[in-house]
């Protein structure tokens, strides 16, 4: 998930908290239940039967992450 917008780390390099949505998918800051922006469930590359749950900090992280994911860059 890299790109000209600054992008995101490849899914394979994200931590378990980032994959589960308990940490920002872009900056890895911890996210509580009420904080963060849900970016939608995504199929895991090479394993379409498995999913990951990206969330991001509100603001710049969410804007960039949503733009990258909208382009379909999930690996």
MMTF fields as JSON, N, C-alpha, C and O atoms, coordinates in Angstrom:
{
  "mmtfVersion": "1.0.0",
  "mmtfProducer": "UNKNOWN",
  "numBonds": 299,
  "numAtoms": 300,
  "numGroups": 75,
  "numChains": 1,
  "numModels": 1,
  "chainsPerModel": [1],
  "groupsPerChain": [75],
  "chainIdList": ["A"],
  "bondAtomList": [4, 2, 8, 6, 12, 10, 16, 14, 20, 18, 24, 22, 28, 26, 32, 30, 36, 34, 40, 38, 44, 42, 48, 46, 52, 50, 56, 54, 60, 58, 64, 62, 68, 66, 72, 70, 76, 74, 80, 78, 84, 82, 88, 86, 92, 90, 96, 94, 100, 98, 104, 102, 108, 106, 112, 110, 116, 114, 120, 118, 124, 122, 128, 126, 132, 130, 136, 134, 140, 138, 144, 142, 148, 146, 152, 150, 156, 154, 160, 158, 164, 162, 168, 166, 172, 170, 176, 174, 180, 178, 184, 182, 188, 186, 192, 190, 196, 194, 200, 198, 204, 202, 208, 206, 212, 210, 216, 214, 220, 218, 224, 222, 228, 226, 232, 230, 236, 234, 240, 238, 244, 242, 248, 246, 252, 250, 256, 254, 260, 258, 264, 262, 268, 266, 272, 270, 276, 274, 280, 278, 284, 282, 288, 286, 292, 290, 296, 294],
  "bondOrderList": [1, 1, 1, 1, 1, 1, 1, 1, 1, 1, 1, 1, 1, 1, 1, 1, 1, 1, 1, 1, 1, 1, 1, 1, 1, 1, 1, 1, 1, 1, 1, 1, 1, 1, 1, 1, 1, 1, 1, 1, 1, 1, 1, 1, 1, 1, 1, 1, 1, 1, 1, 1, 1, 1, 1, 1, 1, 1, 1, 1, 1, 1, 1, 1, 1, 1, 1, 1, 1, 1, 1, 1, 1, 1],
  "groupList": [{"groupName": "UNK", "atomNameList": ["N", "CA", "C", "O"], "elementList": ["N", "C", "C", "O"], "formalChargeList": [0, 0, 0, 0], "bondAtomList": [1, 0, 2, 1, 3, 2], "bondOrderList": [1, 1, 2], "singleLetterCode": "X", "chemCompType": "L-PEPTIDE LINKING"}],
  "groupTypeList": [0, 0, 0, 0, 0, 0, 0, 0, 0, 0, 0, 0, 0, 0, 0, 0, 0, 0, 0, 0, 0, 0, 0, 0, 0, 0, 0, 0, 0, 0, 0, 0, 0, 0, 0, 0, 0, 0, 0, 0, 0, 0, 0, 0, 0, 0, 0, 0, 0, 0, 0, 0, 0, 0, 0, 0, 0, 0, 0, 0, 0, 0, 0, 0, 0, 0, 0, 0, 0, 0, 0, 0, 0, 0, 0],
  "groupIdList": [1, 2, 3, 4, 5, 6, 7, 8, 9, 10, 11, 12, 13, 14, 15, 16, 17, 18, 19, 20, 21, 22, 23, 24, 25, 26, 27, 28, 29, 30, 31, 32, 33, 34, 35, 36, 37, 38, 39, 40, 41, 42, 43, 44, 45, 46, 47, 48, 49, 50, 51, 52, 53, 54, 55, 56, 57, 58, 59, 60, 61, 62, 63, 64, 65, 66, 67, 68, 69, 70, 71, 72, 73, 74, 75],
  "secStructList": [7, 7, 7, 6, 6, 7, 7, 7, 7, 7, 4, 4, 4, 1, 7, 2, 2, 2, 2, 2, 6, 1, 5, 7, 6, 6, 6, 7, 7, 5, 7, 7, 1, 1, 1, 1, 3, 3, 3, 3, 3, 3, 3, 3, 6, 6, 3, 3, 3, 3, 3, 3, 3, 3, 3, 3, 7, 6, 6, 2, 2, 2, 2, 2, 2, 2, 2, 2, 2, 2, 6, 6, 7, 7, 7],
  "xCoordList": [0.806, 0.0, 0.855, 0.681, 1.73, 2.534, 2.079, 1.451, 2.383, 1.982, 2.448, 3.127, 2.089, 2.553, 1.989, 2.513, 0.946, 0.342, 1.085, 0.685, 2.142, 2.827, 2.471, 3.25, 1.295, 0.839, 0.888, 1.043, 0.753, 0.74, 1.748, 2.17, 2.131, 3.01, 2.249, 1.023, 2.948, 2.269, 1.558, 2.029, 0.449, -0.336, 0.527, 0.356, 1.443, 2.295, 3.203, 3.696, 3.427, 4.304, 3.55, 4.172, 2.227, 1.436, 1.426, 1.505, 1.327, 1.275, -0.118, -1.076, -0.213, -1.517, -2.519, -3.666, -2.121, -3.073, -3.529, -4.685, -2.652, -3.047, -4.01, -4.964, -3.778, -4.663, -6.03, -7.035, -6.064, -7.334, -8.094, -9.243, -7.467, -8.136, -7.947, -8.565, -7.106, -6.887, -5.715, -5.404, -5.066, -4.006, -4.156, -4.637, -3.745, -3.834, -3.048, -1.902, -3.671, -3.035, -1.876, -1.023, -1.838, -0.77, 0.35, 1.524, 0.0, 1.058, 1.213, 2.117, 0.363, 0.405, 0.015, 0.219, -0.541, -1.006, -2.176, -3.029, -2.227, -3.342, -4.672, -4.746, -5.717, -7.049, -8.015, -8.027, -8.816, -9.843, -11.115, -11.186, -12.108, -13.377, -14.041, -14.599, -13.984, -14.664, -13.766, -14.245, -12.493, -11.593, -11.254, -11.407, -10.807, -10.394, -11.514, -12.687, -11.127, -12.045, -12.003, -10.936, -13.164, -13.263, -13.111, -13.847, -12.177, -11.914, -12.498, -12.238, -13.283, -13.963, -13.166, -11.939, -13.86, -13.241, -12.64, -13.251, -11.446, -10.737, -10.327, -9.986, -10.352, -9.814, -8.298, -7.658, -7.734, -6.292, -5.698, -6.185, -4.649, -4.043, -3.617, -3.115, -3.818, -3.452, -4.282, -4.104, -5.184, -6.076, -7.449, -7.824, -8.203, -9.461, -10.503, -11.483, -10.307, -11.229, -10.932, -11.721, -9.803, -9.432, -9.593, -9.438, -9.902, -10.114, -9.227, -8.756, -9.005, -8.356, -9.229, -10.063, -9.045, -9.989, -9.287, -9.111, -8.882, -8.121, -8.938, -10.096, -8.287, -8.816, -7.667, -6.501, -7.994, -6.957, -7.317, -8.477, -6.29, -6.502, -7.356, -7.261, -8.178, -8.945, -7.98, -6.925, -8.317, -7.473, -6.636, -7.117, -5.368, -4.491, -4.308, -4.322, -4.139, -3.951, -5.161, -5.006, -6.359, -7.574, -7.723, -8.125, -7.408, -7.535, -6.606, -7.034, -5.347, -4.376, -4.718, -4.716, -5.012, -5.316, -6.537, -6.526, -7.588, -8.795, -8.522, -9.036, -7.713, -7.383, -6.588, -6.856, -5.626, -4.811, -5.676, -5.583, -6.512, -7.361, -8.4, -8.764, -8.876, -9.836, -9.227, -9.933, -7.921, -7.23, -7.029, -6.551, -7.399, -7.249, -5.883, -5.559, -5.053, -3.695, -3.719, -3.578, -3.898, -3.985, -2.798, -2.806, -1.81, -0.6, 0.572, 1.694],
  "yCoordList": [-1.178, 0.0, 1.25, 2.121, 1.344, 2.552, 3.343, 2.798, 4.589, 5.395, 6.821, 7.176, 7.638, 9.017, 9.87, 10.953, 9.423, 10.2, 10.003, 10.57, 9.227, 8.908, 7.504, 6.819, 7.087, 5.724, 5.098, 5.765, 3.81, 2.984, 1.87, 1.563, 1.27, 0.101, -1.045, -1.095, -1.966, -3.15, -3.891, -3.889, -4.508, -5.222, -6.197, -6.348, -6.853, -7.851, -7.246, -7.965, -5.935, -5.27, -4.591, -4.053, -4.612, -3.993, -4.88, -6.105, -4.244, -4.992, -5.582, -5.193, -6.52, -7.103, -6.029, -6.068, -5.058, -3.99, -3.176, -2.756, -2.946, -2.216, -3.048, -2.504, -4.337, -5.201, -5.36, -5.523, -5.311, -5.509, -4.204, -4.227, -3.063, -1.783, -1.123, -0.092, -1.687, -1.06, -0.075, 0.549, 0.062, 1.062, 1.65, 0.981, 2.889, 3.578, 2.814, 2.424, 2.609, 1.874, 2.664, 2.088, 3.968, 4.791, 5.094, 4.925, 5.545, 5.979, 5.048, 5.247, 4.052, 3.033, 3.553, 2.853, 4.766, 5.276, 4.419, 4.031, 4.119, 3.329, 4.053, 5.276, 3.292, 3.851, 3.196, 1.974, 3.996, 3.473, 3.17, 3.407, 2.646, 2.298, 3.502, 3.386, 4.65, 5.837, 6.703, 7.644, 6.407, 7.238, 6.542, 5.327, 7.302, 6.743, 6.723, 6.894, 6.512, 6.471, 5.062, 4.567, 4.427, 3.089, 3.195, 3.947, 2.461, 2.51, 1.322, 1.143, 0.514, -0.602, -1.893, -1.88, -2.985, -4.312, -4.567, -4.258, -5.13, -5.409, -6.869, -7.451, -7.486, -8.843, -8.802, -7.872, -9.794, -9.881, -10.356, -11.333, -9.683, -10.113, -11.582, -12.06, -12.263, -13.67, -14.611, -15.827, -14.072, -14.9, -14.222, -13.683, -14.236, -13.493, -13.957, -13.252, -15.113, -15.604, -14.988, -15.145, -14.292, -13.624, -12.115, -11.598, -11.421, -9.98, -9.23, -9.799, -7.961, -7.065, -5.831, -5.581, -5.056, -4.015, -2.68, -2.267, -1.999, -0.769, 0.354, 0.585, 1.042, 2.262, 3.255, 2.865, 4.525, 5.556, 6.665, 6.838, 7.415, 8.618, 9.579, 9.611, 10.35, 11.373, 12.41, 12.652, 13.009, 14.038, 13.513, 12.762, 13.915, 13.609, 12.114, 11.662, 11.345, 9.897, 9.269, 8.462, 9.637, 9.074, 9.493, 8.684, 10.731, 11.23, 10.477, 10.028, 10.336, 9.636, 8.157, 7.59, 7.523, 6.091, 5.796, 4.842, 6.592, 6.37, 6.535, 5.771, 7.531, 7.751, 6.578, 6.131, 6.091, 4.959, 3.705, 3.0, 3.426, 2.241, 2.35, 1.341, 3.556, 3.762, 3.449, 3.069, 3.61, 3.284, 1.78, 1.31, 1.03, -0.418, -0.904, -2.049, -0.097, -0.505, -1.163, -0.497, -2.463, -3.188, -4.104, -4.899, -4.016, -4.814, -4.13, -4.633],
  "zCoordList": [0.0, 0.0, 0.0, 0.852, -0.898, -0.978, -2.182, -3.09, -2.193, -3.335, -3.206, -2.243, -4.17, -4.207, -3.076, -2.82, -2.396, -1.315, -0.005, 1.012, 0.003, 1.246, 1.664, 2.327, 1.274, 1.398, 2.767, 3.789, 2.745, 3.94, 3.775, 2.66, 4.875, 4.809, 4.163, 4.255, 3.514, 2.989, 4.127, 5.264, 3.821, 4.828, 5.606, 6.815, 4.934, 5.572, 6.645, 7.514, 6.591, 7.556, 8.7, 9.615, 8.656, 9.716, 10.955, 10.861, 12.109, 13.371, 13.575, 12.905, 14.504, 14.83, 15.259, 14.814, 16.12, 16.477, 15.265, 15.211, 14.3, 13.095, 12.248, 11.693, 12.143, 11.367, 12.011, 11.32, 13.336, 14.045, 14.261, 14.701, 13.957, 14.107, 15.452, 15.718, 16.313, 17.617, 17.596, 18.611, 16.429, 16.243, 14.84, 13.926, 14.683, 13.397, 12.334, 12.556, 11.192, 10.107, 9.501, 8.825, 9.737, 9.161, 10.148, 9.818, 11.365, 12.298, 13.502, 14.313, 13.634, 14.695, 16.081, 17.074, 16.169, 17.461, 17.951, 17.153, 19.248, 19.792, 19.593, 19.718, 19.282, 19.088, 20.057, 20.2, 20.714, 21.602, 20.82, 19.614, 21.514, 20.86, 20.204, 19.113, 20.861, 20.341, 19.471, 18.838, 19.43, 18.627, 17.318, 17.188, 16.38, 15.099, 14.081, 14.412, 12.844, 11.722, 11.129, 10.765, 11.035, 10.463, 8.954, 8.314, 8.377, 6.943, 6.194, 5.004, 6.888, 6.239, 6.251, 6.162, 6.36, 6.342, 4.963, 3.941, 4.95, 3.694, 3.635, 4.665, 2.438, 2.319, 2.436, 1.945, 3.078, 3.227, 1.907, 1.337, 1.4, 0.132, 0.184, 1.202, -0.891, -1.052, -0.183, -0.255, 0.639, 1.461, 1.509, 2.55, 0.41, 0.359, 1.383, 1.622, 1.978, 3.002, 4.371, 5.303, 4.499, 5.749, 5.57, 4.464, 6.647, 6.575, 7.558, 8.543, 7.286, 8.231, 8.339, 7.469, 9.4, 9.77, 9.996, 11.142, 8.925, 9.092, 9.72, 9.374, 10.658, 11.27, 11.309, 11.261, 11.397, 11.398, 12.373, 12.747, 12.778, 13.582, 12.763, 11.536, 13.435, 12.731, 12.17, 12.758, 11.071, 10.472, 9.332, 8.483, 9.319, 8.191, 7.969, 6.825, 9.023, 8.852, 8.163, 7.247, 8.601, 8.01, 6.56, 5.724, 6.25, 4.881, 3.938, 2.874, 4.315, 3.47, 3.377, 2.284, 4.514, 4.505, 3.653, 2.875, 3.782, 2.993, 1.507, 0.69, 1.153, -0.259, -0.84, -1.955, -0.088, -0.555, -0.696, -1.701, 0.3, 0.245, -0.871, -1.475, -1.149, -2.233, -3.59, -4.524, -3.693, -4.944, -5.096, -6.129, -4.059, -4.116, -3.787, -4.102, -3.166, -2.812, -1.45, -0.424, -1.443, -0.178, 0.043, 0.982, -0.768, -0.548, -1.2, -1.137]
}
